[in-house]
């Protein structure tokens, strides 16, 4: 049956062929298909598939592969990777091709841009094939060998000299086997493995590692010193700075603060990171930085990594290796320094960074809640004013802060008297060392800085100020004389005014006491004299009567006398109209000090002086009356027109030019022709009425214009009835200004980028906070959003300032290095410096190395102080190559042996150029005192 069916099928096939032959001239000749019996097995098809992929990658080239979407490795800018999934024997494999985009030549075998495989085996482009499993490692030796053979055959068919690797053994060992075809005559074989524990002592020293390398190719392994082999040697040592251990201050804690109060304060103030011992305070890295009074910042520079490199040198014996192990790192050809920056610098997570910015956010939250009550006392007594309303520090903490704020600030007058910087004065707040600014800074760290803690703090703060006012004690941290700083916030102006009122009140009280004592003394002397003359003792009635008569005569003398009093000098070219006497300018009282709101009220009163008479109108009248009285005392024969010519020349219209200028003035052409202005000539003019009512009194005889008691009580009433929202508005402005001033006082060297950013911060704060009082209730959400964005900007500058201070402190004598580190990190940090409220996540780490010049090595050495007993007690075994007592954290070594192609074993029957060398043996070693990783490559002639 089978033969018959086969014959029928054959006949049909012959018939079909005959039909096709008939149309052979009219059709195109079909391409005959070649059956390749070399790929009959699955393994051969697997090799063919690998070969097809490799040929495609070779044809595309590196540039086209990059255009097609090759993946760039994050830590290697010039290294790319493409992948291809393959299947064989029911398993899936991944083949990765790593290639260099552009071969620019290696400046050193220790280039940072080298992949670990490139550094270990000395290759450029390479393939890695591994199974698509959880660990990606082949555990079966026959399978790994078959994979490597497959890739090797495929690459040989392509004519490619790529190196191919297959991972073997346990993943933690990072073991590989590999192969590379070099032309038609040479093959390089690779092998790598790791000793993860119990490294032999002999292999922890350079001499033992050198002998390990020699054992791979020398004939005699009994005495390596007898083998004279020219070995090329290169070494890279990595050192890490030890943890910074700061000394303890010889300062005992305040005996007045008991242990329970300190514990409570530590719980309420989360951000006080100073570790308080029972007797001593441990000094932190930023102990002398300006912000350390308020918080201790985490050091952003966690340490430094120093890399010392010995370039290629020839070694001919073990003794040279022993000498190198004891050599100083100063003998290394190159040093590279790399800082380790904390990732918290780019982490926006809440509570990750504790500083002024974090507390300012809490203050803004309190400001947002400040309009929920009319008076601050309402927040103290309210039960539900917020989630943290109950978290108020104990009274002992409040008493200690008030003591520090008031009693410890008595000697700050000189600092407060210094003018603030021009940038700082752009912000309408209080100067840094002033009483209100210090209150705001303390409020940031008092409890959780919620609206209730601020209300409690402010009420006790005002109560303390009331005590200073009533006891006439100088107000701490405030100037007691001078003018009111109208560029500051209103609360600072009020406190400045109050300090001046207290000082004048004290002067009046002292003067009153002195006058009463002098009066009593003079009265007793007069009585004694009269008793001696009349012989009548204790005639008190007559003596007091005589004293009153003398006093009244004295007053009548001053009042009726035409004697000139209180003159400051002659007014040039001006004469009195009626008497033709020289006009004298009087001493006048200074205008009374006024705060911003008083100035606004005064300007409004000046406009309506003739109609309504409020407080400011009365003040203007008192000032004018004082000036008129002083002018009358200095010019007894003056008239109202003379005062106008001196005080308000614009209200005197002179028709005589000579008389107006005072040239060629004599009694013949006197008085000059002129008249008062229309305003002064109006009927019932207030100025003339005041002139008529003003007595002739010199300044020393007048009542002071400023009543310190009345003004002081007004200020106290303002402080005690201040609305919460008004208080918080001024606190926000002052807190931002004071925090910026503290950062601006930081010593960070000559980092121009940071200085520019701080100047820009002041401008941003000034423009943003200026609109704080202009926003209405319906714009409050927008205002709060703007203030939170402002906190984000401030946090960025604060972090950079702390970083700059840390770098400058550690590399103070290496300004080039410190500035280069900060500049590079500043550019790395720029994407974080936007104004968006959303967080920008950073996946990259700051990893930059800086070459250390010879003159900078001593400064770098200071980063590695000799180890303390706590650091060195556990060091039993040492690898050598100590750097100021510190052993390297990692040691990398490359041994290699080269041979010429026209000499020796590799020169037989090979056509090569004269003296061309090939690397026959190469060993890369990377290890510490706990592990050792070795990669060996051997070149053989096929």
BELURLIN-V951397 format. One line per field, one symbol per residue. ss: DSSP state (2 for helix, 1 for strand, 0 for the rest). phi: phi as a letter, one per 20 degrees, with the letter a starting at -180 (. if undefined). A space follows every 10 residues. Layout:
ss=???
phi=???
This chain:
ss=0222222222 2222222222 2200000000 0000002220 0222222222 2222222222 2222222000 1100000011 1111111100 1111111111 0000000000 0000022222 2000011111 1000000100 2222222222 2222222200 0011111100 2220111111 1100011111 1111100000 2222022222 2222000000 0002220000 1111111111 0000000111 1100000022 2222222200 0000010001 1100000002 2220000000 1111111111 1111100222 2222200022 2001111111 1022220000 0000022222 2222222202 2200022222 2000000000 0000222222 2222222220 0022222000 0002220000 0000222222 2222200000 2222222222 2222222222 0000000000 0000000002 2222222222 2222222222 2222222222 2222222222 2222000002 2222222222 2222222222 0000001111 1111100000 0111110000 0000022222 2222222000 0000222222 2222222222 2222000002 2222222022 2111002222 2000002220 0001110222 2000022222 2220000022 2000000222 2222222222 0002222222 2222222222 2222000000 0222222222 2222222222 0000002222 2222222222 2222222222 2222222222 0000222222 2222222222 2220000000 0000000001 1002222222 2000000022 2200000000 0010010001 1111111111 0002222000 0000001111 1111111000 0111111111 10
phi=.fffffffff ffffffffff ffeffedeff ffeeeeefdf efffffffff ffffffffff mffffffeof eefgecfddc bccbeccbmm ddccddddce fbednefbfd gfeefgffff dmddebdcdb fecfdmceee fgffffffff ffffffffme dfecccfcmf gfeleccbbb edmddccddc bbbcdeblfg gfeecfffff fffffebffd debffeeece decbbcdddd ffgfdefefe ceffffeeff ffffffffef eeefeeefcc dffefdfdef effdadefff efrcddddcd fgbecdafff fffffeffff effcccdced effffddeff mfddafffff ffffffffef eebecfffff efecdrfdfe edgfgfffff fffffefedf ddffffffff ffffffeecd ggefffffff ffffdemdle ffffffffff fffffgffff elegffmcfd bnefefeeff ffffffffff ffffffffff ffffffffff ffffffffff fffemdflef ffffffffff fffffffffe feffcmeeqf efmccffedl dfedeefcff fffcefffff fffffffdfe ddceffffff ffffffffff ffffcgefdg fffffeecgf edeeedffff enelebffdd ffeabfffff effmffffff ffeefecfgf eefgfeefff ffffffffff dffgffffgf ffffffffff ffffefecmd ffffffffff ffffffffff efeefeffdf ffffffffff ffffffffff fffffffffe cfecffffff ffffffffeg geefdfffed edeedfccdc fefffeffff fffcfgfeff edfeeedcen lfdlndeffb ccccdbcdbe fdbmfedfld ebffmfdcee cbcdccacfd bbcccdccdc ee
